[in-house]
């Protein structure tokens, strides 16, 4: 089972006619790393990502855990 507090690097794509702007107003405390015209790249807990999915606000593409990201990009 996934730890609900584990931090993921993920891409969020709005669903159901939503927009990036609407995702930015959701009070989940997302750490936005990059804003694109059609998506956001964020660092967020599994619980935050799950809530976005549960509410049908975004398609979530989990890229890696933050720990793995740091390990892969630490020079």
PDB file with one MODEL, atoms N, CA, C and O in Angstrom:
MODEL        1
ATOM      1  N   UNK A   1       0.847  -1.190   0.000  1.00  0.00           N
ATOM      2  CA  UNK A   1       0.000   0.000   0.000  1.00  0.00           C
ATOM      3  C   UNK A   1       0.880   1.236   0.000  1.00  0.00           C
ATOM      4  O   UNK A   1       1.923   1.263   0.654  1.00  0.00           O
ATOM      5  N   UNK A   2       0.465   2.248  -0.725  1.00  0.00           N
ATOM      6  CA  UNK A   2       1.223   3.481  -0.838  1.00  0.00           C
ATOM      7  C   UNK A   2       1.024   4.340   0.404  1.00  0.00           C
ATOM      8  O   UNK A   2      -0.087   4.447   0.922  1.00  0.00           O
ATOM      9  N   UNK A   3       2.103   4.950   0.877  1.00  0.00           N
ATOM     10  CA  UNK A   3       2.059   5.862   2.021  1.00  0.00           C
ATOM     11  C   UNK A   3       1.349   7.141   1.596  1.00  0.00           C
ATOM     12  O   UNK A   3       1.803   7.802   0.662  1.00  0.00           O
ATOM     13  N   UNK A   4       0.234   7.518   2.262  1.00  0.00           N
ATOM     14  CA  UNK A   4      -0.493   8.721   1.850  1.00  0.00           C
ATOM     15  C   UNK A   4       0.299  10.014   2.030  1.00  0.00           C
ATOM     16  O   UNK A   4      -0.061  11.045   1.462  1.00  0.00           O
ATOM     17  N   UNK A   5       1.383   9.966   2.823  1.00  0.00           N
ATOM     18  CA  UNK A   5       2.217  11.146   3.021  1.00  0.00           C
ATOM     19  C   UNK A   5       3.417  11.207   2.099  1.00  0.00           C
ATOM     20  O   UNK A   5       4.166  12.183   2.114  1.00  0.00           O
ATOM     21  N   UNK A   6       3.606  10.163   1.289  1.00  0.00           N
ATOM     22  CA  UNK A   6       4.745  10.147   0.375  1.00  0.00           C
ATOM     23  C   UNK A   6       4.581  11.229  -0.687  1.00  0.00           C
ATOM     24  O   UNK A   6       3.496  11.411  -1.239  1.00  0.00           O
ATOM     25  N   UNK A   7       5.664  11.940  -0.964  1.00  0.00           N
ATOM     26  CA  UNK A   7       5.640  13.034  -1.944  1.00  0.00           C
ATOM     27  C   UNK A   7       5.967  12.487  -3.335  1.00  0.00           C
ATOM     28  O   UNK A   7       6.939  11.754  -3.518  1.00  0.00           O
ATOM     29  N   UNK A   8       5.144  12.855  -4.293  1.00  0.00           N
ATOM     30  CA  UNK A   8       5.313  12.461  -5.687  1.00  0.00           C
ATOM     31  C   UNK A   8       5.537  13.687  -6.558  1.00  0.00           C
ATOM     32  O   UNK A   8       5.014  14.767  -6.284  1.00  0.00           O
ATOM     33  N   UNK A   9       6.320  13.502  -7.609  1.00  0.00           N
ATOM     34  CA  UNK A   9       6.417  14.475  -8.694  1.00  0.00           C
ATOM     35  C   UNK A   9       5.433  13.969  -9.746  1.00  0.00           C
ATOM     36  O   UNK A   9       5.530  12.826 -10.194  1.00  0.00           O
ATOM     37  N   UNK A  10       4.488  14.822 -10.139  1.00  0.00           N
ATOM     38  CA  UNK A  10       3.415  14.363 -11.017  1.00  0.00           C
ATOM     39  C   UNK A  10       2.972  15.471 -11.964  1.00  0.00           C
ATOM     40  O   UNK A  10       3.157  16.661 -11.709  1.00  0.00           O
ATOM     41  N   UNK A  11       2.381  15.025 -13.064  1.00  0.00           N
ATOM     42  CA  UNK A  11       1.767  15.968 -13.994  1.00  0.00           C
ATOM     43  C   UNK A  11       0.258  15.878 -13.813  1.00  0.00           C
ATOM     44  O   UNK A  11      -0.311  14.786 -13.813  1.00  0.00           O
ATOM     45  N   UNK A  12      -0.384  17.027 -13.661  1.00  0.00           N
ATOM     46  CA  UNK A  12      -1.832  17.113 -13.521  1.00  0.00           C
ATOM     47  C   UNK A  12      -2.416  17.730 -14.775  1.00  0.00           C
ATOM     48  O   UNK A  12      -2.010  18.814 -15.194  1.00  0.00           O
ATOM     49  N   UNK A  13      -3.374  17.034 -15.372  1.00  0.00           N
ATOM     50  CA  UNK A  13      -4.069  17.546 -16.541  1.00  0.00           C
ATOM     51  C   UNK A  13      -5.540  17.693 -16.173  1.00  0.00           C
ATOM     52  O   UNK A  13      -6.175  16.712 -15.785  1.00  0.00           O
ATOM     53  N   UNK A  14      -6.093  18.891 -16.284  1.00  0.00           N
ATOM     54  CA  UNK A  14      -7.492  19.105 -15.909  1.00  0.00           C
ATOM     55  C   UNK A  14      -8.430  18.185 -16.690  1.00  0.00           C
ATOM     56  O   UNK A  14      -8.186  17.877 -17.857  1.00  0.00           O
ATOM     57  N   UNK A  15      -9.503  17.753 -16.030  1.00  0.00           N
ATOM     58  CA  UNK A  15     -10.499  16.895 -16.671  1.00  0.00           C
ATOM     59  C   UNK A  15     -11.847  17.586 -16.678  1.00  0.00           C
ATOM     60  O   UNK A  15     -12.043  18.603 -16.012  1.00  0.00           O
ATOM     61  N   UNK A  16     -12.767  17.028 -17.432  1.00  0.00           N
ATOM     62  CA  UNK A  16     -14.148  17.488 -17.422  1.00  0.00           C
ATOM     63  C   UNK A  16     -14.342  18.948 -17.759  1.00  0.00           C
ATOM     64  O   UNK A  16     -15.195  19.608 -17.166  1.00  0.00           O
ATOM     65  N   UNK A  17     -13.578  19.464 -18.689  1.00  0.00           N
ATOM     66  CA  UNK A  17     -13.728  20.861 -19.071  1.00  0.00           C
ATOM     67  C   UNK A  17     -13.085  21.836 -18.107  1.00  0.00           C
ATOM     68  O   UNK A  17     -13.260  23.048 -18.233  1.00  0.00           O
ATOM     69  N   UNK A  18     -12.332  21.306 -17.131  1.00  0.00           N
ATOM     70  CA  UNK A  18     -11.640  22.163 -16.178  1.00  0.00           C
ATOM     71  C   UNK A  18     -10.443  22.841 -16.817  1.00  0.00           C
ATOM     72  O   UNK A  18     -10.122  22.606 -17.981  1.00  0.00           O
ATOM     73  N   UNK A  19      -9.791  23.685 -16.035  1.00  0.00           N
ATOM     74  CA  UNK A  19      -8.635  24.414 -16.548  1.00  0.00           C
ATOM     75  C   UNK A  19      -7.500  24.381 -15.533  1.00  0.00           C
ATOM     76  O   UNK A  19      -7.691  24.034 -14.368  1.00  0.00           O
ATOM     77  N   UNK A  20      -6.328  24.745 -16.001  1.00  0.00           N
ATOM     78  CA  UNK A  20      -5.165  24.862 -15.116  1.00  0.00           C
ATOM     79  C   UNK A  20      -5.460  25.890 -14.029  1.00  0.00           C
ATOM     80  O   UNK A  20      -5.116  25.686 -12.865  1.00  0.00           O
ATOM     81  N   UNK A  21      -6.090  26.982 -14.407  1.00  0.00           N
ATOM     82  CA  UNK A  21      -6.419  28.025 -13.433  1.00  0.00           C
ATOM     83  C   UNK A  21      -7.304  27.486 -12.317  1.00  0.00           C
ATOM     84  O   UNK A  21      -7.114  27.833 -11.151  1.00  0.00           O
ATOM     85  N   UNK A  22      -8.272  26.636 -12.666  1.00  0.00           N
ATOM     86  CA  UNK A  22      -9.137  26.037 -11.658  1.00  0.00           C
ATOM     87  C   UNK A  22      -8.347  25.114 -10.728  1.00  0.00           C
ATOM     88  O   UNK A  22      -8.586  25.100  -9.520  1.00  0.00           O
ATOM     89  N   UNK A  23      -7.416  24.350 -11.280  1.00  0.00           N
ATOM     90  CA  UNK A  23      -6.584  23.484 -10.440  1.00  0.00           C
ATOM     91  C   UNK A  23      -5.781  24.310  -9.436  1.00  0.00           C
ATOM     92  O   UNK A  23      -5.571  23.889  -8.299  1.00  0.00           O
ATOM     93  N   UNK A  24      -5.338  25.480  -9.865  1.00  0.00           N
ATOM     94  CA  UNK A  24      -4.550  26.328  -8.976  1.00  0.00           C
ATOM     95  C   UNK A  24      -5.371  26.889  -7.813  1.00  0.00           C
ATOM     96  O   UNK A  24      -4.806  27.314  -6.806  1.00  0.00           O
ATOM     97  N   UNK A  25      -6.689  26.892  -7.945  1.00  0.00           N
ATOM     98  CA  UNK A  25      -7.529  27.415  -6.870  1.00  0.00           C
ATOM     99  C   UNK A  25      -7.993  26.345  -5.886  1.00  0.00           C
ATOM    100  O   UNK A  25      -8.574  26.670  -4.851  1.00  0.00           O
ATOM    101  N   UNK A  26      -7.743  25.075  -6.194  1.00  0.00           N
ATOM    102  CA  UNK A  26      -8.144  23.995  -5.287  1.00  0.00           C
ATOM    103  C   UNK A  26      -7.292  24.098  -4.020  1.00  0.00           C
ATOM    104  O   UNK A  26      -6.063  24.095  -4.101  1.00  0.00           O
ATOM    105  N   UNK A  27      -7.931  24.190  -2.855  1.00  0.00           N
ATOM    106  CA  UNK A  27      -7.185  24.418  -1.605  1.00  0.00           C
ATOM    107  C   UNK A  27      -6.535  23.151  -1.050  1.00  0.00           C
ATOM    108  O   UNK A  27      -6.895  22.681   0.029  1.00  0.00           O
ATOM    109  N   UNK A  28      -5.582  22.607  -1.791  1.00  0.00           N
ATOM    110  CA  UNK A  28      -4.874  21.406  -1.340  1.00  0.00           C
ATOM    111  C   UNK A  28      -3.421  21.681  -0.989  1.00  0.00           C
ATOM    112  O   UNK A  28      -2.729  20.786  -0.504  1.00  0.00           O
ATOM    113  N   UNK A  29      -2.945  22.893  -1.221  1.00  0.00           N
ATOM    114  CA  UNK A  29      -1.564  23.226  -0.892  1.00  0.00           C
ATOM    115  C   UNK A  29      -0.546  22.547  -1.800  1.00  0.00           C
ATOM    116  O   UNK A  29       0.509  22.116  -1.334  1.00  0.00           O
ATOM    117  N   UNK A  30      -0.850  22.448  -3.078  1.00  0.00           N
ATOM    118  CA  UNK A  30       0.074  21.817  -4.025  1.00  0.00           C
ATOM    119  C   UNK A  30       1.332  22.665  -4.192  1.00  0.00           C
ATOM    120  O   UNK A  30       1.266  23.894  -4.208  1.00  0.00           O
ATOM    121  N   UNK A  31       2.468  22.004  -4.313  1.00  0.00           N
ATOM    122  CA  UNK A  31       3.740  22.671  -4.589  1.00  0.00           C
ATOM    123  C   UNK A  31       3.932  22.644  -6.102  1.00  0.00           C
ATOM    124  O   UNK A  31       4.385  21.642  -6.656  1.00  0.00           O
ATOM    125  N   UNK A  32       3.589  23.738  -6.766  1.00  0.00           N
ATOM    126  CA  UNK A  32       3.633  23.802  -8.230  1.00  0.00           C
ATOM    127  C   UNK A  32       5.059  24.074  -8.676  1.00  0.00           C
ATOM    128  O   UNK A  32       5.653  25.087  -8.307  1.00  0.00           O
ATOM    129  N   UNK A  33       5.602  23.167  -9.469  1.00  0.00           N
ATOM    130  CA  UNK A  33       6.956  23.307  -9.994  1.00  0.00           C
ATOM    131  C   UNK A  33       6.956  23.962 -11.365  1.00  0.00           C
ATOM    132  O   UNK A  33       7.866  24.718 -11.706  1.00  0.00           O
ATOM    133  N   UNK A  34       5.926  23.664 -12.146  1.00  0.00           N
ATOM    134  CA  UNK A  34       5.875  24.199 -13.511  1.00  0.00           C
ATOM    135  C   UNK A  34       4.421  24.331 -13.935  1.00  0.00           C
ATOM    136  O   UNK A  34       3.605  23.434 -13.720  1.00  0.00           O
ATOM    137  N   UNK A  35       4.124  25.453 -14.532  1.00  0.00           N
ATOM    138  CA  UNK A  35       2.788  25.686 -15.071  1.00  0.00           C
ATOM    139  C   UNK A  35       2.891  25.699 -16.582  1.00  0.00           C
ATOM    140  O   UNK A  35       3.657  26.471 -17.159  1.00  0.00           O
ATOM    141  N   UNK A  36       2.116  24.840 -17.213  1.00  0.00           N
ATOM    142  CA  UNK A  36       2.056  24.781 -18.669  1.00  0.00           C
ATOM    143  C   UNK A  36       0.656  25.200 -19.095  1.00  0.00           C
ATOM    144  O   UNK A  36      -0.236  25.320 -18.255  1.00  0.00           O
ATOM    145  N   UNK A  37       0.455  25.421 -20.373  1.00  0.00           N
ATOM    146  CA  UNK A  37      -0.852  25.854 -20.864  1.00  0.00           C
ATOM    147  C   UNK A  37      -1.942  24.829 -20.555  1.00  0.00           C
ATOM    148  O   UNK A  37      -3.084  25.196 -20.280  1.00  0.00           O
ATOM    149  N   UNK A  38      -1.585  23.536 -20.601  1.00  0.00           N
ATOM    150  CA  UNK A  38      -2.590  22.486 -20.440  1.00  0.00           C
ATOM    151  C   UNK A  38      -2.366  21.571 -19.238  1.00  0.00           C
ATOM    152  O   UNK A  38      -3.101  20.599 -19.063  1.00  0.00           O
ATOM    153  N   UNK A  39      -1.366  21.864 -18.409  1.00  0.00           N
ATOM    154  CA  UNK A  39      -1.086  20.988 -17.275  1.00  0.00           C
ATOM    155  C   UNK A  39      -0.212  21.693 -16.246  1.00  0.00           C
ATOM    156  O   UNK A  39       0.319  22.777 -16.484  1.00  0.00           O
ATOM    157  N   UNK A  40      -0.082  21.038 -15.091  1.00  0.00           N
ATOM    158  CA  UNK A  40       0.825  21.488 -14.038  1.00  0.00           C
ATOM    159  C   UNK A  40       1.770  20.353 -13.695  1.00  0.00           C
ATOM    160  O   UNK A  40       1.386  19.185 -13.748  1.00  0.00           O
ATOM    161  N   UNK A  41       3.004  20.687 -13.344  1.00  0.00           N
ATOM    162  CA  UNK A  41       3.920  19.725 -12.755  1.00  0.00           C
ATOM    163  C   UNK A  41       4.026  20.122 -11.286  1.00  0.00           C
ATOM    164  O   UNK A  41       4.347  21.264 -10.956  1.00  0.00           O
ATOM    165  N   UNK A  42       3.750  19.155 -10.412  1.00  0.00           N
ATOM    166  CA  UNK A  42       3.679  19.450  -8.983  1.00  0.00           C
ATOM    167  C   UNK A  42       4.460  18.425  -8.163  1.00  0.00           C
ATOM    168  O   UNK A  42       4.764  17.323  -8.619  1.00  0.00           O
ATOM    169  N   UNK A  43       4.770  18.834  -6.937  1.00  0.00           N
ATOM    170  CA  UNK A  43       5.200  17.908  -5.892  1.00  0.00           C
ATOM    171  C   UNK A  43       4.036  17.868  -4.920  1.00  0.00           C
ATOM    172  O   UNK A  43       3.638  18.901  -4.382  1.00  0.00           O
ATOM    173  N   UNK A  44       3.486  16.683  -4.692  1.00  0.00           N
ATOM    174  CA  UNK A  44       2.298  16.566  -3.856  1.00  0.00           C
ATOM    175  C   UNK A  44       2.274  15.210  -3.175  1.00  0.00           C
ATOM    176  O   UNK A  44       2.860  14.240  -3.655  1.00  0.00           O
ATOM    177  N   UNK A  45       1.587  15.168  -2.055  1.00  0.00           N
ATOM    178  CA  UNK A  45       1.465  13.889  -1.354  1.00  0.00           C
ATOM    179  C   UNK A  45       0.520  12.962  -2.116  1.00  0.00           C
ATOM    180  O   UNK A  45      -0.292  13.405  -2.929  1.00  0.00           O
ATOM    181  N   UNK A  46       0.644  11.693  -1.839  1.00  0.00           N
ATOM    182  CA  UNK A  46      -0.269  10.712  -2.421  1.00  0.00           C
ATOM    183  C   UNK A  46      -1.704  11.063  -2.047  1.00  0.00           C
ATOM    184  O   UNK A  46      -2.612  10.902  -2.862  1.00  0.00           O
ATOM    185  N   UNK A  47      -1.917  11.540  -0.828  1.00  0.00           N
ATOM    186  CA  UNK A  47      -3.262  11.921  -0.393  1.00  0.00           C
ATOM    187  C   UNK A  47      -3.809  13.076  -1.229  1.00  0.00           C
ATOM    188  O   UNK A  47      -4.979  13.058  -1.611  1.00  0.00           O
ATOM    189  N   UNK A  48      -2.977  14.082  -1.518  1.00  0.00           N
ATOM    190  CA  UNK A  48      -3.418  15.213  -2.340  1.00  0.00           C
ATOM    191  C   UNK A  48      -3.765  14.754  -3.755  1.00  0.00           C
ATOM    192  O   UNK A  48      -4.796  15.139  -4.307  1.00  0.00           O
ATOM    193  N   UNK A  49      -2.895  13.929  -4.334  1.00  0.00           N
ATOM    194  CA  UNK A  49      -3.145  13.436  -5.687  1.00  0.00           C
ATOM    195  C   UNK A  49      -4.407  12.583  -5.732  1.00  0.00           C
ATOM    196  O   UNK A  49      -5.213  12.693  -6.656  1.00  0.00           O
ATOM    197  N   UNK A  50      -4.564  11.740  -4.730  1.00  0.00           N
ATOM    198  CA  UNK A  50      -5.761  10.905  -4.653  1.00  0.00           C
ATOM    199  C   UNK A  50      -7.032  11.726  -4.542  1.00  0.00           C
ATOM    200  O   UNK A  50      -8.055  11.356  -5.119  1.00  0.00           O
ATOM    201  N   UNK A  51      -6.991  12.821  -3.822  1.00  0.00           N
ATOM    202  CA  UNK A  51      -8.160  13.698  -3.686  1.00  0.00           C
ATOM    203  C   UNK A  51      -8.511  14.346  -5.027  1.00  0.00           C
ATOM    204  O   UNK A  51      -9.687  14.456  -5.374  1.00  0.00           O
ATOM    205  N   UNK A  52      -7.503  14.771  -5.774  1.00  0.00           N
ATOM    206  CA  UNK A  52      -7.759  15.333  -7.107  1.00  0.00           C
ATOM    207  C   UNK A  52      -8.422  14.296  -8.011  1.00  0.00           C
ATOM    208  O   UNK A  52      -9.357  14.614  -8.746  1.00  0.00           O
ATOM    209  N   UNK A  53      -7.936  13.062  -7.954  1.00  0.00           N
ATOM    210  CA  UNK A  53      -8.518  11.986  -8.758  1.00  0.00           C
ATOM    211  C   UNK A  53      -9.937  11.663  -8.277  1.00  0.00           C
ATOM    212  O   UNK A  53     -10.849  11.512  -9.089  1.00  0.00           O
ATOM    213  N   UNK A  54     -10.118  11.560  -6.976  1.00  0.00           N
ATOM    214  CA  UNK A  54     -11.420  11.208  -6.406  1.00  0.00           C
ATOM    215  C   UNK A  54     -12.484  12.220  -6.808  1.00  0.00           C
ATOM    216  O   UNK A  54     -13.620  11.852  -7.105  1.00  0.00           O
ATOM    217  N   UNK A  55     -12.112  13.498  -6.817  1.00  0.00           N
ATOM    218  CA  UNK A  55     -13.046  14.566  -7.157  1.00  0.00           C
ATOM    219  C   UNK A  55     -13.184  14.782  -8.666  1.00  0.00           C
ATOM    220  O   UNK A  55     -13.975  15.616  -9.106  1.00  0.00           O
ATOM    221  N   UNK A  56     -12.415  14.032  -9.455  1.00  0.00           N
ATOM    222  CA  UNK A  56     -12.505  14.139 -10.911  1.00  0.00           C
ATOM    223  C   UNK A  56     -11.989  15.452 -11.458  1.00  0.00           C
ATOM    224  O   UNK A  56     -12.430  15.905 -12.514  1.00  0.00           O
ATOM    225  N   UNK A  57     -11.053  16.069 -10.744  1.00  0.00           N
ATOM    226  CA  UNK A  57     -10.537  17.372 -11.160  1.00  0.00           C
ATOM    227  C   UNK A  57      -9.354  17.279 -12.116  1.00  0.00           C
ATOM    228  O   UNK A  57      -9.121  18.188 -12.913  1.00  0.00           O
ATOM    229  N   UNK A  58      -8.602  16.171 -12.036  1.00  0.00           N
ATOM    230  CA  UNK A  58      -7.393  16.067 -12.855  1.00  0.00           C
ATOM    231  C   UNK A  58      -7.037  14.612 -13.119  1.00  0.00           C
ATOM    232  O   UNK A  58      -7.271  13.726 -12.298  1.00  0.00           O
ATOM    233  N   UNK A  59      -6.464  14.402 -14.299  1.00  0.00           N
ATOM    234  CA  UNK A  59      -5.769  13.142 -14.559  1.00  0.00           C
ATOM    235  C   UNK A  59      -4.394  13.311 -13.960  1.00  0.00           C
ATOM    236  O   UNK A  59      -3.731  14.321 -14.195  1.00  0.00           O
ATOM    237  N   UNK A  60      -3.957  12.331 -13.189  1.00  0.00           N
ATOM    238  CA  UNK A  60      -2.689  12.413 -12.486  1.00  0.00           C
ATOM    239  C   UNK A  60      -1.719  11.391 -13.076  1.00  0.00           C
ATOM    240  O   UNK A  60      -2.002  10.194 -13.112  1.00  0.00           O
ATOM    241  N   UNK A  61      -0.586  11.881 -13.533  1.00  0.00           N
ATOM    242  CA  UNK A  61       0.486  11.018 -14.038  1.00  0.00           C
ATOM    243  C   UNK A  61       1.651  11.119 -13.056  1.00  0.00           C
ATOM    244  O   UNK A  61       2.396  12.099 -13.063  1.00  0.00           O
ATOM    245  N   UNK A  62       1.800  10.103 -12.220  1.00  0.00           N
ATOM    246  CA  UNK A  62       2.871  10.089 -11.228  1.00  0.00           C
ATOM    247  C   UNK A  62       4.178   9.738 -11.926  1.00  0.00           C
ATOM    248  O   UNK A  62       4.308   8.661 -12.508  1.00  0.00           O
ATOM    249  N   UNK A  63       5.142  10.647 -11.867  1.00  0.00           N
ATOM    250  CA  UNK A  63       6.428  10.419 -12.531  1.00  0.00           C
ATOM    251  C   UNK A  63       7.392   9.662 -11.636  1.00  0.00           C
ATOM    252  O   UNK A  63       7.978   8.670 -12.067  1.00  0.00           O
ATOM    253  N   UNK A  64       7.568  10.107 -10.401  1.00  0.00           N
ATOM    254  CA  UNK A  64       8.448   9.418  -9.454  1.00  0.00           C
ATOM    255  C   UNK A  64       8.232  10.012  -8.073  1.00  0.00           C
ATOM    256  O   UNK A  64       7.657  11.091  -7.924  1.00  0.00           O
ATOM    257  N   UNK A  65       8.700   9.291  -7.074  1.00  0.00           N
ATOM    258  CA  UNK A  65       8.662   9.881  -5.739  1.00  0.00           C
ATOM    259  C   UNK A  65       9.715  10.980  -5.688  1.00  0.00           C
ATOM    260  O   UNK A  65      10.657  10.991  -6.480  1.00  0.00           O
ATOM    261  N   UNK A  66       9.543  11.897  -4.751  1.00  0.00           N
ATOM    262  CA  UNK A  66      10.532  12.970  -4.623  1.00  0.00           C
ATOM    263  C   UNK A  66      11.901  12.391  -4.286  1.00  0.00           C
ATOM    264  O   UNK A  66      12.913  12.855  -4.811  1.00  0.00           O
ATOM    265  N   UNK A  67      11.945  11.387  -3.422  1.00  0.00           N
ATOM    266  CA  UNK A  67      13.222  10.769  -3.047  1.00  0.00           C
ATOM    267  C   UNK A  67      13.920  10.185  -4.272  1.00  0.00           C
ATOM    268  O   UNK A  67      15.128  10.353  -4.440  1.00  0.00           O
ATOM    269  N   UNK A  68      13.157   9.497  -5.133  1.00  0.00           N
ATOM    270  CA  UNK A  68      13.751   8.928  -6.341  1.00  0.00           C
ATOM    271  C   UNK A  68      14.198  10.026  -7.294  1.00  0.00           C
ATOM    272  O   UNK A  68      15.252   9.909  -7.917  1.00  0.00           O
ATOM    273  N   UNK A  69      13.411  11.093  -7.417  1.00  0.00           N
ATOM    274  CA  UNK A  69      13.757  12.205  -8.276  1.00  0.00           C
ATOM    275  C   UNK A  69      15.081  12.838  -7.847  1.00  0.00           C
ATOM    276  O   UNK A  69      15.954  13.105  -8.672  1.00  0.00           O
ATOM    277  N   UNK A  70      15.211  13.071  -6.537  1.00  0.00           N
ATOM    278  CA  UNK A  70      16.447  13.664  -6.007  1.00  0.00           C
ATOM    279  C   UNK A  70      17.620  12.723  -6.259  1.00  0.00           C
ATOM    280  O   UNK A  70      18.695  13.168  -6.661  1.00  0.00           O
ATOM    281  N   UNK A  71      17.426  11.441  -6.031  1.00  0.00           N
ATOM    282  CA  UNK A  71      18.496  10.468  -6.238  1.00  0.00           C
ATOM    283  C   UNK A  71      18.916  10.448  -7.716  1.00  0.00           C
ATOM    284  O   UNK A  71      20.108  10.408  -8.019  1.00  0.00           O
ATOM    285  N   UNK A  72      17.957  10.476  -8.618  1.00  0.00           N
ATOM    286  CA  UNK A  72      18.257  10.430 -10.049  1.00  0.00           C
ATOM    287  C   UNK A  72      18.904  11.701 -10.567  1.00  0.00           C
ATOM    288  O   UNK A  72      19.644  11.658 -11.550  1.00  0.00           O
ATOM    289  N   UNK A  73      18.638  12.850  -9.916  1.00  0.00           N
ATOM    290  CA  UNK A  73      19.129  14.126 -10.414  1.00  0.00           C
ATOM    291  C   UNK A  73      20.218  14.744  -9.537  1.00  0.00           C
ATOM    292  O   UNK A  73      20.635  15.876  -9.780  1.00  0.00           O
ATOM    293  N   UNK A  74      20.674  14.028  -8.540  1.00  0.00           N
ATOM    294  CA  UNK A  74      21.736  14.526  -7.659  1.00  0.00           C
ATOM    295  C   UNK A  74      23.077  14.267  -8.316  1.00  0.00           C
ATOM    296  O   UNK A  74      23.441  13.121  -8.582  1.00  0.00           O
ATOM    297  N   UNK A  75      23.798  15.322  -8.571  1.00  0.00           N
ATOM    298  CA  UNK A  75      25.085  15.173  -9.291  1.00  0.00           C
ATOM    299  C   UNK A  75      26.237  15.070  -8.339  1.00  0.00           C
ATOM    300  O   UNK A  75      27.383  14.941  -8.770  1.00  0.00           O
TER     301      UNK A  75
ENDMDL
END
